[in-house]
Amino acid sequence: MRATSQPILVMGGFTGLTPYPATRHLSDLVSTHQLRYALLTTRRPPTPASAWVKRNCTPISPSAYGRTSEGSFTLHDCARRPN
């Protein structure tokens, strides 16, 4: 799934139990350019962090990164603010 060796931040993990950053920390990571993209799933209950991503980051069309269907994941670009 990963095409580069760039670091990633796991939020929730496979079980949904992996600790994730508080919204303030997530905001700081984005504002200091340490985090750009967030991949959310519809198969987990919403968290404060995922709600922050939906409010502050722009969803990217699956076709932009080679997906042919929506699936259960949405990729968001946190360097771009939603319209």
C-alpha positions as CSV (number, residue, x, y, z in Angstrom):
1,M,0.0,0.0,0.0
2,R,2.8,2.4,0.8
3,A,4.9,3.5,-2.2
4,T,7.4,5.6,-0.3
5,S,9.4,5.3,2.9
6,Q,7.9,8.5,4.3
7,P,6.8,8.1,8.0
8,I,3.1,7.5,8.8
9,L,1.1,8.1,11.9
10,V,-1.2,5.2,12.8
11,M,-4.5,6.4,14.3
12,G,-6.5,3.6,15.8
13,G,-4.8,0.7,14.0
14,F,-6.4,-2.5,12.9
15,T,-8.3,-3.0,16.2
16,G,-9.1,0.7,16.7
17,L,-7.3,0.6,20.1
18,T,-3.9,2.1,19.0
19,P,-3.6,5.5,20.8
20,Y,-4.1,8.5,18.5
21,P,-3.1,12.1,19.0
22,A,-5.4,14.6,20.7
23,T,-6.9,17.1,18.2
24,R,-4.5,19.8,19.5
25,H,-1.5,17.6,18.8
26,L,-2.9,16.6,15.4
27,S,-3.3,20.3,14.6
28,D,0.2,21.0,15.7
29,L,1.6,18.2,13.5
30,V,-0.2,19.7,10.5
31,S,0.7,23.3,11.2
32,T,4.4,22.3,11.5
33,H,4.3,20.3,8.3
34,Q,5.0,17.0,10.0
35,L,1.7,15.5,8.8
36,R,0.0,16.2,5.5
37,Y,-2.4,13.3,4.7
38,A,-4.9,11.4,6.8
39,L,-6.6,8.2,5.8
40,L,-9.9,7.6,7.5
41,T,-12.1,4.6,7.5
42,T,-15.9,4.4,7.8
43,R,-15.5,1.1,9.6
44,R,-14.5,2.6,12.9
45,P,-16.5,4.9,15.2
46,P,-15.7,8.5,14.8
47,T,-13.1,10.0,17.2
48,P,-12.3,13.6,18.0
49,A,-9.2,13.3,15.8
50,S,-11.2,12.0,12.8
51,A,-13.8,14.7,13.3
52,W,-10.9,17.3,13.2
53,V,-9.6,15.8,10.0
54,K,-13.1,16.0,8.4
55,R,-13.4,19.7,9.4
56,N,-9.9,20.8,8.5
57,C,-8.7,18.7,5.6
58,T,-9.8,18.4,2.0
59,P,-11.0,14.9,0.9
60,I,-9.2,13.6,-2.2
61,S,-11.1,11.8,-4.9
62,P,-10.2,8.1,-5.0
63,S,-9.5,8.4,-8.7
64,A,-6.7,10.9,-7.9
65,Y,-4.7,8.0,-6.3
66,G,-5.7,5.1,-8.6
67,R,-8.8,3.8,-6.8
68,T,-11.8,2.9,-8.9
69,S,-14.3,2.9,-6.1
70,E,-15.0,4.8,-2.9
71,G,-14.6,1.7,-0.6
72,S,-14.4,2.2,3.2
73,F,-11.5,4.7,3.2
74,T,-11.2,8.4,2.5
75,L,-7.9,10.2,2.0
76,H,-7.7,13.8,3.2
77,D,-5.1,16.4,2.3
78,C,-4.4,18.5,5.5
79,A,-2.3,21.0,3.6
80,R,-5.4,22.1,1.8
81,R,-8.4,23.5,3.7
82,P,-11.9,22.3,2.6
83,N,-14.0,24.7,0.5
